[in-house]
Amino acid sequence: MRSKVFMPAALAAALLTAASQGAHARQDGGQHGQGHGHGTHAKGVDERGDRVMGFDHRKTTHRFLLHPDGGSIEVTANGESDAESRDLIRKHLGHIARMFAAGNFEAPMLIHDRVPPGVPAMRRLKAKIEYEYEDVERGGRVRIRTAHKEALRAVHEFLRFQIEDHRTGDSTEVKPLKRNP
C-alpha cells in the first residue's frame, strides 16, 4: 500500500500528549517487565493506547496474528451494536496502515513508551513490506505481508511484542491465514 501519510490534528495532539506523559512516567521511575512496575507499565499501555488509538480498549478486542508471510493486526468492537467503536477502530487502523507503510511507527512507540522490537528493521526495510487495511464485521484489520526473510523476522518480532504488551493471549506461533470459503 503506497499512500501519503495524513495525520489529523486530533491524532497529532494525542501523540504529543502520550509522549509527554510517557516522559513523565519515565521520570517517576516507571519500570518494565517485573513486579509492581509491570502492572504500572500495563496500566500505562492501556491509558496511552486509549488516547493514541482514539477508542476505549475495554470496549474492543485486539488480535495480533503471525502468518507465514507476515501477520495481521485486528481490532473489533466487543458489542455488535457499538458503531462508535467500530468506526473509530476503522479510522485508526486505516491511519496505521498508511503510517507503517511510510516507515512511521510513532503510534506504537508512544503507546508502549519505547521502540518495539522489530521496528528498526521494519523502518529500514519498509519497501519490502506491504500493509493492507480492510474492514471486518465489527472493526478492521491490517494485513502485513513480506517475502523478505529479515523483514519477516522483524514483523514477527513486532507482533509477538504486541501480543505480550497488550496481553491478548494470542498465539506467538506462526499459523496459516484462515481463508473464508
PAZAPA-4460 file (N, C-alpha, C; in steps of 0.05 Angstrom, whole numbers, plus 32768, in hexadecimal, padded with zeros to 4 digits):
% residues 181
    n_x    n_y    n_z   ca_x   ca_y   ca_z    c_x    c_y    c_z   seq   type   mol
   8011   7FE9   8000   8000   8000   8000   8012   8019   8000     1      M     A
   800F   8029   7FED   801F   8041   7FEA   800B   8059   7FEC     2      R     A
   800F   8069   8000   7FFE   8081   8002   800D   8096   8013     3      S     A
   8004   80AE   8011   8010   80C3   8022   8004   80C1   803E     4      K     A
   8014   80C7   8051   800B   80C5   806D   7FFD   80DF   8073     5      V     A
   7FE5   80DD   807D   7FD5   80F4   8086   7FCF   80F1   80A3     6      F     A
   7FD7   8104   80B3   7FD3   8101   80D0   7FC1   8119   80D9     7      M     A
   7FA8   8113   80DF   7F96   8129   80E8   7FA1   8136   8102     8      P     A
   7F99   814E   8106   7FA2   815D   811E   7F9C   814E   8138     9      A     A
   7F85   8141   8139   7F7D   8133   8152   7F91   811C   8157    10      A     A
   7F99   810D   8143   7FAC   80F7   8147   7FC7   8103   814F    11      L     A
   7FCF   8118   8142   7FE9   8124   8149   7FE9   812E   8166    12      A     A
   7FD3   813A   816F   7FD1   8143   818A   7FD2   812B   819E    13      A     A
   7FC4   8115   8197   7FC4   80FD   81A8   7FE1   80F2   81AA    14      A     A
   7FEF   80F1   8193   800A   80E7   8193   801C   80F8   81A5    15      L     A
   8019   8112   81A3   802A   8124   81B3   8023   8121   81D1    16      L     A
   8009   811F   81D7   8001   811B   81F3   800D   8101   81FE    17      T     A
   800A   80EB   81EF   8015   80D2   81F8   8033   80D3   81FC    18      A     A
   8040   80E1   81EA   805D   80E3   81EC   8066   80F2   8205    19      A     A
   8058   8108   820B   805F   8117   8223   8059   8107   823C    20      S     A
   8043   80F8   823C   803D   80E8   8254   8050   80D0   8256    21      Q     A
   8058   80C5   8240   806C   80AF   8240   8086   80B9   824C    22      G     A
   808F   80D1   8245   80A7   80DD   824F   80A4   80E1   826D    23      A     A
   808C   80EB   8276   8088   80EF   8293   8089   80D4   82A2    24      H     A
   807D   80BF   8296   807E   80A5   82A3   809B   809B   82A6    25      A     A
   80AC   809F   8292   80C8   8097   8294   80D6   80A6   82AA    26      R     A
   80CF   80C0   82AD   80DC   80D0   82C2   80D3   80C6   82DE    27      Q     A
   80BB   80BC   82DF   80B0   80B1   82F9   80BB   8095   82FF    28      D     A
   80CC   808B   82EE   80D8   8071   82F3   80C8   8059   82E9    29      G     A
   80B6   805D   82D5   80A7   8047   82CA   80B9   8031   82C0    30      G     A
   80B3   8018   82C7   80C3   8001   82BF   80B3   7FEF   82AC    31      Q     A
   80C1   7FE1   829C   80B5   7FCD   828A   80BD   7FB1   8293    32      H     A
   80A9   7F9F   8293   80B0   7F83   8294   80AF   7F74   82AE    33      G     A
   80AF   7F81   82C5   80AF   7F70   82DD   80A1   7F7E   82F4    34      Q     A
   8096   7F6E   8306   808A   7F78   831F   8075   7F8D   831A    35      G     A
   8074   7FA0   832D   8060   7FB5   832C   8063   7FC6   8313    36      H     A
   807C   7FCA   830A   8081   7FDA   82F2   8073   7FCF   82DA    37      G     A
   8070   7FB4   82D8   8063   7FA8   82C0   8046   7FB0   82C0    38      H     A
   8038   7FB0   82D8   801D   7FB9   82D9   801A   7FD6   82D2    39      G     A
   802D   7FE6   82DA   802D   8002   82D3   8030   8006   82B5    40      T     A
   8042   7FF6   82AA   8046   7FF7   828D   802D   7FEF   827E    41      H     A
   8020   7FD9   8286   8008   7FD0   8279   7FF2   7FE5   827A    42      A     A
   7FEF   7FF2   8291   7FDB   8007   8294   7FE1   801E   8281    43      K     A
   7FFB   8025   8280   8004   803A   826E   7FFF   8033   8250    44      G     A
   8004   801A   8249   7FFE   8012   822D   7FE0   8016   8227    45      V     A
   7FCF   800E   823A   7FB2   8011   8235   7FAA   802E   8233    46      D     A
   7FB4   803F   8246   7FAD   805B   8246   7FB7   8069   822D    47      E     A
   7FD1   8065   8227   7FDD   8072   8210   7FD0   8068   81F6    48      R     A
   7FCA   804E   81F6   7FBD   8042   81DE   7FA2   804E   81D9    49      G     A
   7F92   8052   81EE   7F78   805E   81EA   7F7A   807A   81DE    50      D     A
   7F8E   808A   81E7   7F91   80A5   81DC   7F9C   80A4   81C0    51      R     A
   7FB0   8094   81BA   7FBC   8094   81A0   7FA9   8087   818B    52      V     A
   7F9C   8071   8193   7F8B   8063   8180   7F70   8071   817C    53      M     A
   7F67   807E   8191   7F4E   808D   818F   7F35   807D   8197    54      G     A
   7F39   8065   81A2   7F22   8056   81AB   7F29   8048   81C5    55      F     A
   7F15   803F   81D3   7F18   8033   81EE   7F1F   8015   81EB    56      D     A
   7F36   800E   81F6   7F3F   7FF2   81F4   7F2C   7FDE   8202    57      H     A
   7F1D   7FE8   8215   7F0A   7FD7   8224   7EF2   7FCF   8212    58      R     A
   7EED   7FDF   81FD   7ED6   7FDA   81EC   7EDE   7FCB   81D2    59      K     A
   7EF8   7FC3   81D0   7F02   7FB8   81B8   7F14   7FA0   81BD    60      T     A
   7F19   7F90   81A8   7F2B   7F79   81AB   7F41   7F7C   8195    61      T     A
   7F5A   7F7B   819F   7F71   7F7B   818D   7F79   7F5E   8187    62      H     A
   7F81   7F59   816E   7F8D   7F3F   8167   7FA6   7F45   8157    63      R     A
   7FBC   7F37   815D   7FD4   7F39   814E   7FDB   7F1C   8145    64      F     A
   7FDB   7F17   812B   7FDF   7EFC   8121   7FF7   7EFB   810F    65      L     A
   8006   7EE5   8112   801F   7EE1   8102   8018   7ECD   80EC    66      L     A
   801F   7ED4   80D3   801B   7EC3   80BC   8035   7EBE   80AD    67      H     A
   8036   7EA9   809D   804F   7EA3   808F   805A   7EBA   807E    68      P     A
   8048   7ECC   8075   8051   7EE2   8064   8051   7EFD   8073    69      D     A
   804C   7EFC   808E   804C   7F15   809E   8039   7F12   80B5    70      G     A
   8022   7F1F   80B4   800F   7F1D   80CA   7FF9   7F31   80C7    71      G     A
   7FEA   7F35   80DC   7FD4   7F48   80DB   7FCF   7F54   80F7    72      S     A
   7FC5   7F6C   80F6   7FBB   7F7B   810D   7F9D   7F7E   8109    73      I     A
   7F8E   7F74   811B   7F71   7F76   8118   7F65   7F81   8132    74      E     A
   7F53   7F94   812F   7F45   7F9F   8146   7F27   7F9F   8140    75      V     A
   7F17   7F96   8153   7EFA   7F95   814F   7EED   7FA1   8168    76      T     A
   7ED5   7FAC   8164   7EC4   7FB5   817A   7EB8   7F9D   8187    77      A     A
   7EB7   7F9D   81A1   7EAC   7F86   81B0   7E8E   7F84   81AC    78      N     A
   7E81   7F9B   81AB   7E64   7F9B   81A8   7E5B   7F9C   818B    79      G     A
   7E48   7F8B   8184   7E3F   7F8B   8168   7E33   7FA6   815F    80      E     A
   7E27   7FB4   8171   7E1B   7FCE   816A   7E2C   7FE6   8170    81      S     A
   7E46   7FE2   8177   7E58   7FF7   817E   7E64   8003   8164    82      D     A
   7E54   8013   8156   7E5D   801F   813D   7E73   8034   8142    83      A     A
   7E72   8041   8158   7E86   8056   815E   7EA2   804A   8160    84      E     A
   7EA5   8034   8170   7EBF   8027   8172   7EC7   801C   8157    85      S     A
   7EB5   800E   8149   7EBB   8003   812E   7EC6   8018   811C    86      R     A
   7EB9   802F   811B   7EC2   8045   8109   7EDD   8050   8111    87      D     A
   7EE1   8054   812B   7EFB   805E   8135   7F12   804A   8130    88      L     A
   7F0C   8030   8132   7F20   801B   812C   7F28   801D   810F    89      I     A
   7F14   801F   80FE   7F1A   8020   80E1   7F2A   8038   80D9    90      R     A
   7F24   804F   80E5   7F33   8067   80E0   7F50   8064   80E9    91      K     A
   7F54   805A   8101   7F6E   8056   810D   7F7F   8042   80FC    92      H     A
   7F74   802B   80F6   7F83   8017   80E7   7F89   8020   80CB    93      L     A
   7F77   802F   80BE   7F7E   803A   80A4   7F96   804C   80A5    94      G     A
   7F97   805D   80BA   7FAE   806F   80BE   7FC7   805E   80C4    95      H     A
   7FC5   804A   80D4   7FDC   8039   80DB   7FE8   802C   80C2    96      I     A
   7FD7   8021   80B1   7FE1   8015   8098   7FF1   8029   8088    97      A     A
   7FE7   8041   8085   7FF5   8055   8075   800F   805E   8083    98      R     A
   800E   8062   809E   8025   806B   80AD   803B   8055   80AC    99      M     A
   8034   803C   80B1   8048   8027   80B0   8054   8024   8095   100      F     A
   8044   8027   807F   804F   8025   8064   8064   803B   805F   101      A     A
   8060   8051   806C   8073   8068   8069   808B   8065   807D   102      A     A
   808B   804F   808C   80A1   804C   80A0   809D   805B   80B9   103      G     A
   8085   8064   80BE   807E   8074   80D6   8071   8062   80EB   104      N     A
   8080   805D   8101   8077   804C   8117   8074   805C   8130   105      F     A
   806E   8076   812E   806B   8087   8146   8054   807D   8158   106      E     A
   803E   8075   814D   8027   806D   815D   802E   8056   8170   107      A     A
   8039   803F   8166   8040   802A   8179   8056   8032   818C   108      P     A
   8068   8044   8184   807E   804D   8196   8072   805D   81AD   109      M     A
   805E   806D   81A7   8051   807D   81BC   8040   806B   81CE   110      L     A
   8031   8059   81C3   8020   8047   81D3   8031   8037   81E6   111      I     A
   8047   802C   81DC   8057   8019   81EC   806E   8027   81FC   112      H     A
   8072   8041   81F7   8086   8051   8205   80A2   8047   81FF   113      D     A
   80A6   803B   81E8   80C0   8033   81DF   80BE   802A   81C1   114      R     A
   80D5   8026   81B5   80D5   801C   819A   80D0   7FFE   819B   115      V     A
   80BA   7FF4   818F   80B4   7FD8   8190   80C9   7FC8   8180   116      P     A
   80CF   7FB0   8189   80E1   7F9E   817A   80D7   7F9B   815D   117      P     A
   80EA   7F9A   814B   80E3   7F97   812E   80E0   7FB1   811F   118      G     A
   80DA   7FC7   812D   80D5   7FE0   8120   80ED   7FEB   8111   119      V     A
   8105   7FEA   811C   811C   7FF5   810C   811F   7FE7   80F1   120      P     A
   811C   7FCC   80F0   811E   7FBE   80D7   8106   7FC4   80C5   121      A     A
   80EE   7FC6   80D1   80D6   7FCC   80C1   80D8   7FE7   80B4   122      M     A
   80E4   7FFA   80C1   80E8   8015   80B6   80FC   8013   809E   123      R     A
   8113   8006   80A4   8128   8004   808F   811E   7FF4   8077   124      R     A
   810E   7FE0   807B   8105   7FCF   8065   80E8   7FD5   805C   125      L     A
   80DF   7FEE   8061   80C3   7FF5   805B   80BB   7FEF   803E   126      K     A
   80CD   7FF1   802B   80C6   7FEC   800F   80C1   7FCE   800A   127      A     A
   80C9   7FBD   801D   80C6   7FA0   801A   80AD   7F95   8028   128      K     A
   809E   7FA7   8036   8087   7F9F   8046   806E   7FAC   803B   129      I     A
   8058   7F9D   8038   803E   7FA8   8030   802C   7FA9   8048   130      E     A
   801D   7FBF   804A   8008   7FC2   805F   7FEE   7FC8   8051   131      Y     A
   7FDB   7FB7   8055   7FC1   7FBA   8048   7FAB   7FBB   805D   132      E     A
   7F9B   7FD0   805D   7F85   7FD3   8070   7F6C   7FC7   8063   133      Y     A
   7F5B   7FBA   8073   7F41   7FB1   806A   7F2D   7FB2   8081   134      E     A
   7F14   7FB8   807B   7EFF   7FB8   808F   7EF9   7F9B   8095   135      D     A
   7EF2   7F96   80AE   7EE7   7F7C   80B7   7ECC   7F83   80C4   136      V     A
   7EBC   7F6F   80CA   7EA1   7F73   80D3   7E9E   7F89   80E9   137      E     A
   7EAD   7F88   80FE   7EAA   7F9C   8114   7EC3   7FAD   8118   138      R     A
   7ED3   7FAF   8103   7EEC   7FBF   8106   7EFD   7FBE   80ED   139      G     A
   7F17   7FB9   80F1   7F29   7FB9   80DA   7F41   7FA8   80DF   140      G     A
   7F50   7FA4   80C9   7F67   7F93   80C9   7F7D   7FA0   80B8   141      R     A
   7F96   7F9E   80C1   7FAD   7FA5   80B0   7FBC   7F8B   80AB   142      V     A
   7FBD   7F84   8092   7FCD   7F6C   808A   7FE9   7F76   8083   143      R     A
   7FFC   7F68   808E   8018   7F6F   808A   8025   7F58   807B   144      I     A
   8031   7F5E   8063   803C   7F49   8052   8058   7F50   8049   145      R     A
   8069   7F3B   8048   8084   7F3F   803D   808E   7F24   8034   146      T     A
   80A0   7F24   8020   80AE   7F0C   8017   80CB   7F0E   801F   147      A     A
   80D3   7F24   802C   80EF   7F29   8034   80F4   7F1C   804F   148      H     A
   8108   7F0B   8051   810C   7EFC   806A   8111   7F0E   8083   149      K     A
   8123   7F22   8080   8128   7F33   8097   8110   7F43   809F   150      E     A
   8101   7F4D   808B   80E9   7F5C   8091   80D4   7F4A   809F   151      A     A
   80D2   7F31   8096   80BF   7F1F   80A2   80C6   7F1A   80BF   152      L     A
   80DF   7F16   80C5   80E8   7F12   80E1   80E0   7F2B   80F2   153      R     A
   80E5   7F43   80E6   80DE   7F5B   80F5   80C0   7F5E   80FA   154      A     A
   80B0   7F58   80E5   8093   7F59   80E8   808A   7F46   80FE   155      V     A
   8094   7F2E   80FE   808C   7F1A   8113   8096   7F23   812F   156      H     A
   80AD   7F2F   8130   80B7   7F39   814A   80A5   7F50   8154   157      E     A
   809D   7F62   8142   808B   7F78   8149   8070   7F6D   8152   158      F     A
   8065   7F5A   8144   804A   7F50   814C   804C   7F40   8166   159      L     A
   8061   7F31   816B   8064   7F23   8184   8065   7F37   819C   160      R     A
   8073   7F4D   8197   8074   7F62   81AC   8059   7F6D   81B1   161      F     A
   8049   7F72   819C   802E   7F7D   819F   801D   7F69   81AF   162      Q     A
   801F   7F50   81A9   800F   7F3B   81B8   8016   7F3D   81D5   163      I     A
   802F   7F3E   81DC   8037   7F3F   81F8   802F   7F59   8205   164      E     A
   8035   7F70   81F9   8030   7F8A   8206   8013   7F91   8208   165      D     A
   8003   7F88   81F4   7FE6   7F8C   81F6   7FD7   7F76   8205   166      H     A
   7FE6   7F61   820C   7FDC   7F4B   821C   7FC3   7F3E   820F   167      R     A
   7FC6   7F38   81F4   7FAF   7F2E   81E5   7FAB   7F10   81E8   168      T     A
   7FC1   7F01   81EF   7FBF   7EE4   81F1   7FC0   7ED7   81D6   169      G     A
   7FC4   7EE6   81C0   7FC7   7EDA   81A6   7FDF   7EC8   81A4   170      D     A
   7FDF   7EB5   8193   7FF6   7EA3   818F   800D   7EB2   8184   171      S     A
   8025   7EAB   818D   803D   7EB7   8182   804A   7EA5   816C   172      T     A
   803B   7E90   8165   8044   7E7E   8150   8039   7E87   8135   173      E     A
   8049   7E82   8120   8040   7E89   8105   802B   7E75   80FC   174      V     A
   8014   7E7F   80F4   7FFE   7E6E   80EB   7FF4   7E78   80D0   175      K     A
   7FEB   7E65   80BF   7FE1   7E6D   80A5   7FC8   7E7F   80A8   176      P     A
   7FC5   7E91   8095   7FAD   7EA3   8095   7F95   7E92   808E   177      L     A
   7F80   7E94   809F   7F67   7E86   8099   7F59   7E94   8082   178      K     A
   7F51   7E84   806E   7F43   7E8F   8057   7F25   7E89   805A   179      R     A
   7F14   7E9D   8053   7EF8   7E98   8052   7EF0   7E8A   8038   180      N     A
   7EE0   7E75   803A   7ED8   7E66   8022   7EC7   7E77   800F   181      P     A
***
